[in-house]
Amino acid sequence: MSARPLINEVGHASVRTRDLDAAEEVATNVMGLRVTERDADAIWLTCDHHHHSLHYVKGESDALEHLGLRAPDGDAVAQVRERVLAAGFEVVRDGPEGPAVSDGFAFAGPEGAVFEIYSEMDRVEPDPGQPRLGVPPKRLGHANFFAEDPGTMQKMLVEVLDFRVSDYAGPEGQFLRCNPDHHGVGVFPGPGQLHHIAWEVASAIELGQLADLIDHRGGAVIWGPLRHGIGRNIATYFQDPTGLVIEYYSDMEQIFDDEHHVPTHWDMDDPSNKWISLWGPHMTPDDFVQMGLPFAVPAGSRG
């Protein structure tokens, strides 16, 4: 790890969707995000003062285009780029993609997952006359991946992007942080895909409001509310129209002392440690771990 972390937050997710209208409807009417910009084939949405924290682009399949990771400044972006090239990863785009981001680059990490590294994004101010719908979150907080070779992705996050291990989940899973939040990225064994992105809310009250709203619309949440043993966050999960799992959470464990923090090795086969849920059965819903989005292959990259 460098003297200061080179990445300080998960900034945005860019998602390919076959049904842009359906994705926008859920993002605005359920999640309460604001559209800040659109064109014929894409929309950019935010939950705060950043131009976007979620980007949907129309495509022939549902997939992850990239995960955006914010660095503190341009020098950190340059350092990450040097590390990316030294580690043998492919830079698939020099410069930012789309509006509002004014620096950065994108690279293809393990198993084709694309990460955009940047430090500068335009600010937007909400229109005080525009009503807020749904249950707006405070910010995008983390993303969880499955990988066929989780160790390689975990190594990239630590050695290239300066993430630190917070806890181990079983022999191959890891929760990693880039700021005091217990985790900014989780990586577990499975098919190469993005399983979920997670949005922080102020309290468990918003989790109940979300579940009530989804029920009122004729749907149902996938799981929760529950309190995880690892990370201690209270969470509720549902799916957006692309199949991506969306987590709303509050009350996550904070780790401020990097030097003295010792990761716990959680035994995923031991129900007594309640790593999945402190409040309910030690199991996930049927097919939960199979949900999520594959990685999109960048245009012109890797054949």
N, C-alpha and C positions, 0 to 999 in steps of 0.2 A: 504494500500500500504506500502511496506517495504521501508527502507531508500534509497535503490537503486532498480530500477526495476529488477525483476528476469528474464524477457524476454526482449531482446532488438531488435529483428527483426524477421520477417517471413523469414525463411531460405530456405525452399524448399517444393515442393509438390510431392507426390508419387501417381501415377495414374495407375490403372489397365486398360488395353485396350485389346479388342478382335483383333485389327489389329495393331501390333507393327510397321510394315513397314510404314503404312499410318501415324501413329503418328510421327514417326521419320522424314518422308518426310516434313511434315508441320513444325515441330519444327526446322528443319535445313534450309529449303528453304524459309519459310515465316518468322519465328521468328528469324532466324539467330543464333540459339544456336549451340554450339559446342559439339559434342559427346566426352566425356572424358573417357568412359569405356563402354563396352558391354559384354554380354554373350549371350547364345542361347535364353534366354527368357526375357532379360531386357536391357535397355540402360539408361545411366546417361548423362545428358546434363547440360551445364552451359552457363551463359552469362557474367561471370566475372572471378575472380581469385579463387572462391570456386569450389571444385570438382564437385558439382552439385547443381543446383537450380530447376531442374525438373528431375523426374525419372519415366519412363514408364516400367511397367512389364506386360508381356502377361498373359491374363486370359480369363475366359469364359464369363465375363461380363465387362462392362465399369463402373468403380466405383473409389471412392477416397480410396486409401490405408491409407495414413496418411498425415497430414500437419506437416512439420518440423518447430519448433520454436527454435531459437537460444538464449541461455542464455550467460551472459558475462563470466562465468567461471564454474569450477566444483562445487564450493561451492553453487552457485545459482542453478545448476542442482539438487544437494542434497536437498536444501530447497524446491524446487518445488515438488520433490518426496515425501517429508514428508507431504506437504500440500495435495497432491493428495490422499495419503492414509488416512489422517485425514478426508478428505471430503467424503470418501467412494467410490472413483473411482477405477476401476480395472487396475492394472499394467498388460499389456498384453505382455510386452517383457522387460526383463532386459538386458541392453546392447544395442548397436546400431545394425541396420540392414543394411547389404550390406557393400560396400567398403567405405573408406575415412572418415567415422565418427568414432571417437575413444572413445567417451563416451556417456552417456545418457541412456534413457529408453523411452518406449512408454506406454501410457495409453488410455483407452477408456473413452471418455467424455460423455456428455449427448447425448442420441439418437444414441450412437454407433460411433460417430465421433472419430477417433484415432488421437492423437497428439504425435509426437516424440519430446522430449526435449533433447537438446544436446548443447555443447559449442565448441567442437573441430572438425573441418573438414579440410582435407588436402587442400593445395593450389595447383593450376595448372596454368601453364603459357601457353599462346596461342602459337601455332606454327606460326612464322611470315611468313612462306611460304604457309600457308593454307588460301585460300581465304574465306572471310566472305560473306555469301549469305544473302538474306532476309533483314529484318530490325531489327538488334540486339538491345535489350533493355539494359539499364544500370544495372537493378537489379530486382528481384522479390520484390514487395512492399506490397501487401495485398491480403486478401482472404475474400470473402463474403459468408455467410451461410444463409440458411433458416432452421428453426427449428419449430417443432410442439409446443414446449414449449420454446420460445426464452428466457424467463426470466431465466430459469435454466442454459442455456448455457452462457448467459451474466454474471450471478452470478459467474459461474466457472471461466470465463475469468478475472473477477475483483478480486475475493477473493483468487483464487488459483494461477493464472498466472500474477497478478499485472497489468493487463490492466486498463486504465483509460477511462472514458466515455468522448468523445469529443462532441457529439450531439445526441439528441433523434429524431428519425424519426417516427412520429405518436405515438400512445399509447404503441407500443411494440417493435419498431425497435431501434437499437443503433449502432452508430459508435464508435469503441474503439481503443485506440492507445497504443503502447508499446515503442514509441520513438517520436520525434517531428512531424512526419507525422500525419496528421489529423486522419487517421485510418490505422491500421494494420489488423483489422478484423471488419467486419460488420455482424450483426445478425438480422434477420427479421423473422416474422411469415410465416410459410409455411411448405411444406413437408421436412423432414430431408434430406438435401443434401448440397453439396458444389455447389454454383451457379457459381462463377467465381474466377479466380486468376488474379492478375493485375501486370503488368510489367511497371516500370518507364522508360520513354525515355527522351531525353534532352529537347525536345520542341514539339510544335504542328506540326512542319515540318515533323517529323517522323510519326505522325499520318496520314498525307496526303500520305506519301510514302507507308505506310502500306496499306491504302485503294486502292491506285493505283496498288500495287502489287497484291492484292487479286482480283481486277477487271481484271488485265492482265491475271490471271490464270483462268478466267471464273467464279469466285465467286463474292460474295458481302459481305460487312460488315453487321452486324446485326443492328448497331446503331452508330451514330456519324459521324464526330466529334461534340462534344457538350461540354459545360462547366456546370458541376454540381453546383447547389446552395450550397448543403452541401459538404464541403471539397474543393470546388472551383477548383477541378482538371478538366483539359480538357481531354476527353476520347473518345476512339473508341473501339467497341466490335466486335468480331467475334467468331466462334466456331472451336475447333479443332476436329479431327475425332472421338474422344470419346463422343462428345456432351458437353464437358466442355466449358464454356464461357471464352474467353480470353479477358482481357481488356489491352489496352495500354493507358498510361496516362502520363501527365506532369503537372507541375505547381500546385501541391497540397498545400493546406494551411498547415502551420507549426505552432505548438503550443509548445512554449518553457517554458511557465510559468505554470507549473502544479498547483501550489498553488492557483493562482488567476483566472484560466480559469473557466468560467461558461458555461456549455453546453446550447445550444439553443434547445428549444422544437419546432421542425418543424411540422406544420400541413400538413400531406400528402394529405388531401382533399381540401386544399386551393390552387388553381392554381396561386394566386397572389404572393405567396412567392417564386415561381420558384425553389423549392428545387431539382427537377429532372434536369432541364436544364434552364440556364439563356438565352439560345439562341433559343430555339425551343418550341414546344407545350408541355404542362404539361401532358405527357403520355409516357409510354414505348411501344416499338413495340409489336405486337401481339405475345403472347406465351413467351415473354422474361422471365417472372418470373418462368415459368415452366421448363426452360432449366437448365442444370447442371448435376451433378453426385450424385448418392446415395452413402451412406457410405458402404464400404466393411466390412463384419464381419471378424475380425481377426481369423486366423486358431486356433482352439482349445479354442476359447473364447466364453463365454455366450451361449454355445449350438449351 
